[in-house]
Amino acid sequence: MKFGWSTLGNPDWTIERAVQAAADYGYDGIEVRILDGEVITPELVRQNLGRLKQVFGKNAPKLIGLGSSVRLAVPDPAEHERQEAALVEFVDLARELDAPFVRVFGGPRPEGDSDETAIQRVAASLRKITPVARQAGVTVALETHDTFSRSGMVAAALAEAPGNAVGALWDTHHPHRMGEAVAEVWTNLADRLVHVHLKDARRRVDGNWDLVLLGEGEVACREIVRALALRGYAGYVVMEWEKKWHPEIDPPEIAMPQHLTRARTWLSDLA
């Protein structure tokens, strides 16, 4: 198992500073979600290709992947086509950057759609991208998020898109919000699990959630890390500290070392 950090956690930093901090704290890699304060688009990444290749050069933490905003459950045909085209571009950019994966969302289910309709729409897009991703040597990872927060939804879409060029991304908070236990998520996703976003949170009395430092909330993060280790998971566990969306939470200077130290402590307890 390897540990990474998402640039969602340091939106005000340059990529150079984020990579240097990751190296200083001992992270194995960086997932790029924010670049120069902006959510990445194919255009933004392409404009910075040379810079990204340089900053992720020899001896730097690895560029783990590109955290795209692509949403594959969009029903409007023209917008759906734009989302698929963006995904193709992201896959090509990941290939150029030697980044192993691209994250995608199902997205929120449109009003009037059934779960099955959303699953089939996402699955059709995943089948289309599979040969492109396979040729590029890139894995497309569908995240447990939005309508697809339940791991069973992700599993159902992936069942309709066989092959190792597409897989599951387990965002630990969202299945927990939906009432799923760790064992249930593992059963649904284990065969296709390619990436993990680890974050902790605590439910407020009004039903909303506060993001908290690792191990200080109610998400079973310790159990998840230990389960992944015991089951031989060899991919990345990326700390997703959502500072971009929640500026009130602790700064990355606190969160980056805390997350990695806590996760490694949980692993050392297994020895």
C-alpha positions in Angstrom: 0.0 0.0 0.0 1.2 3.5 -0.9 0.0 6.8 0.5 -0.8 9.9 -1.6 -2.1 13.4 -1.1 -4.7 15.3 -3.2 -4.1 18.9 -4.2 -7.7 19.5 -3.1 -6.1 19.9 0.3 -3.8 22.8 -0.6 -5.7 24.9 -3.1 -3.7 28.1 -2.5 -0.3 26.4 -3.1 1.6 26.1 -6.3 2.0 22.5 -7.6 5.7 22.9 -6.9 5.1 23.7 -3.2 2.6 20.8 -2.9 5.0 18.3 -4.4 7.9 19.5 -2.2 5.7 19.3 0.9 4.6 15.8 0.0 8.2 14.8 -0.3 9.1 16.4 3.0 6.3 14.7 4.8 7.0 11.3 3.2 4.1 10.8 0.8 4.6 8.5 -2.1 2.6 10.5 -4.6 0.3 13.4 -5.5 -3.1 13.3 -7.1 -3.8 16.5 -9.1 -7.3 17.8 -8.5 -6.5 21.6 -8.2 -3.8 23.4 -10.1 -3.0 27.0 -9.4 -6.2 27.3 -7.4 -8.4 26.0 -10.2 -10.2 22.7 -10.6 -8.4 20.9 -13.4 -9.7 20.8 -16.9 -8.1 19.2 -20.0 -7.1 22.7 -21.2 -5.5 23.6 -17.9 -3.5 20.4 -17.7 -2.4 20.7 -21.3 -1.3 24.3 -20.8 0.9 23.0 -17.9 2.2 19.8 -19.4 5.9 20.8 -19.4 5.7 22.2 -15.9 4.0 19.1 -14.6 6.6 16.8 -16.2 9.3 18.8 -14.6 7.9 19.0 -11.1 7.2 15.3 -11.1 10.7 14.4 -12.4 13.3 12.1 -10.9 13.2 11.6 -7.2 9.9 13.5 -6.7 6.7 11.9 -5.4 4.9 10.2 -8.2 2.0 11.8 -10.1 -0.6 9.3 -9.1 -3.4 10.5 -11.4 -5.8 13.2 -12.5 -8.9 13.9 -10.5 -11.3 14.9 -13.2 -14.8 16.4 -12.8 -16.2 14.2 -15.6 -19.8 13.1 -14.9 -21.1 10.2 -16.9 -24.7 10.0 -15.9 -25.6 13.3 -17.6 -28.7 12.7 -19.7 -28.5 15.5 -22.2 -27.0 14.0 -25.3 -24.9 17.0 -26.2 -23.5 17.5 -22.7 -23.0 13.7 -22.3 -20.9 13.8 -25.5 -18.8 16.7 -24.1 -18.2 14.8 -20.9 -17.1 11.7 -22.8 -14.8 13.9 -25.0 -13.3 15.4 -21.9 -12.6 11.9 -20.5 -10.8 10.9 -23.6 -8.6 14.0 -23.3 -7.9 13.3 -19.7 -6.9 9.8 -20.5 -4.5 11.0 -23.2 -3.0 13.6 -20.8 -2.5 10.9 -18.1 -0.7 8.9 -20.7 1.6 11.8 -21.6 2.3 12.4 -17.9 2.8 8.7 -17.1 0.0 9.0 -14.5 -1.7 5.6 -13.9 -5.4 6.7 -13.4 -8.1 9.2 -14.1 -11.0 9.7 -11.7 -14.6 10.1 -13.0 -18.0 10.6 -11.3 -21.3 9.1 -12.1 -22.7 12.4 -11.0 -26.1 13.2 -9.5 -29.0 11.2 -11.0 -31.2 13.5 -13.1 -34.7 13.9 -11.8 -36.9 11.3 -13.4 -34.1 8.8 -14.0 -34.1 5.5 -12.2 -30.9 4.0 -10.6 -30.9 1.5 -13.4 -31.0 4.2 -16.1 -28.1 6.0 -14.5 -26.1 2.7 -14.2 -26.6 1.9 -17.8 -25.7 5.4 -19.0 -22.5 5.3 -17.0 -21.7 1.7 -18.0 -22.1 2.6 -21.7 -19.5 5.4 -21.3 -17.1 3.1 -19.4 -17.4 0.5 -22.2 -16.6 3.2 -24.8 -13.5 4.5 -22.9 -12.2 1.0 -22.1 -10.2 0.4 -25.3 -8.9 4.0 -25.3 -7.7 3.6 -21.6 -6.3 0.2 -22.3 -4.2 1.4 -25.2 -3.0 4.4 -23.1 -2.1 2.2 -20.2 -4.4 4.3 -17.9 -7.1 3.1 -15.6 -10.4 5.0 -15.3 -11.8 4.9 -11.8 -15.5 5.5 -11.0 -15.9 7.0 -7.5 -18.4 6.3 -4.8 -19.9 9.8 -5.0 -23.2 11.6 -5.7 -25.9 9.1 -6.9 -23.1 6.5 -7.0 -22.2 6.9 -3.3 -23.6 3.4 -2.6 -20.9 0.9 -3.5 -23.5 -1.3 -5.1 -24.2 1.3 -7.7 -20.6 1.5 -8.7 -20.3 -2.3 -8.7 -23.4 -2.6 -10.9 -22.0 -0.1 -13.5 -18.6 -1.9 -13.5 -20.3 -5.3 -14.0 -21.6 -3.9 -17.3 -18.1 -2.7 -18.3 -15.7 -5.6 -17.8 -11.9 -5.4 -18.0 -9.1 -4.0 -16.0 -9.0 -0.6 -17.8 -11.9 0.6 -15.6 -12.3 0.1 -11.9 -13.7 1.4 -8.6 -12.6 4.3 -6.5 -13.6 3.9 -2.9 -14.2 7.3 -1.3 -14.6 6.3 2.3 -16.9 9.0 3.5 -19.8 8.6 1.0 -20.6 4.9 1.5 -20.5 5.6 5.2 -23.0 8.4 4.8 -25.3 5.9 3.0 -25.1 3.5 6.0 -22.7 1.0 4.4 -20.3 -1.0 6.6 -16.7 -1.6 5.6 -17.4 -5.3 4.9 -20.3 -4.4 2.5 -18.2 -2.0 0.5 -15.3 -4.4 0.3 -17.6 -7.2 -0.9 -19.0 -5.0 -3.6 -15.8 -3.4 -4.8 -12.9 -5.7 -3.9 -12.6 -7.3 -7.3 -12.4 -4.0 -9.1 -10.9 -1.7 -6.5 -8.1 0.4 -8.0 -7.9 3.5 -5.8 -9.0 4.8 -2.4 -9.8 8.3 -1.1 -9.5 8.4 2.7 -11.2 11.1 4.7 -12.9 11.3 8.0 -16.0 13.2 9.1 -18.5 13.7 11.9 -22.2 14.1 11.5 -23.8 17.2 13.0 -27.1 17.3 14.8 -28.6 19.0 11.7 -27.6 16.0 9.6 -24.8 17.7 7.7 -21.1 16.7 8.1 -18.0 18.3 9.5 -14.7 17.1 7.9 -12.2 16.3 10.6 -8.6 15.2 10.9 -8.0 11.5 10.3 -9.2 9.3 13.2 -11.2 12.1 14.8 -14.5 11.3 13.2 -17.0 8.5 12.8 -15.8 7.0 9.4 -14.1 3.7 10.0 -10.8 4.9 8.6 -8.6 2.8 10.9 -10.6 -0.3 10.0 -10.4 0.5 6.3 -6.7 1.0 6.3 -6.1 -2.2 8.3 -8.5 -4.2 6.1 -6.8 -3.0 2.9 -3.4 -4.0 4.3 -4.6 -7.4 5.5 -6.1 -8.1 2.1 -3.0 -7.2 0.2 -4.2 -4.0 -1.4 -1.2 -2.6 -3.3 -2.6 0.6 -4.7 -2.7 4.1 -3.5 -4.6 5.4 -0.5 -4.9 9.2 -1.1 -5.7 11.6 1.7 -8.5 13.8 0.4 -8.6 16.9 2.6 -11.3 19.1 1.0 -9.8 22.5 1.8 -10.9 23.9 -1.6 -14.6 23.3 -0.7 -14.3 23.9 3.0 -11.8 26.7 3.7 -12.7 26.6 7.4 -10.9 23.3 8.0 -7.3 23.0 9.2 -4.6 24.2 6.9 -2.5 21.6 4.9 0.5 22.3 7.1 -1.5 20.5 9.9 -3.5 18.1 7.8 -0.8 16.7 5.6 1.5 15.3 8.3 -1.3 14.3 10.6 -3.0 12.1 8.0 0.1 10.3 7.1 1.4 9.8 10.6 -2.0 8.5 11.8 -2.4 6.1 8.9 1.1 4.7 9.3 0.5 4.3 13.0 -2.5 2.2 12.2 -0.4 0.0 9.9 2.4 -0.4 12.5 -0.1 -1.7 15.0 -0.5 -4.7 12.7 3.1 -5.7 13.0 
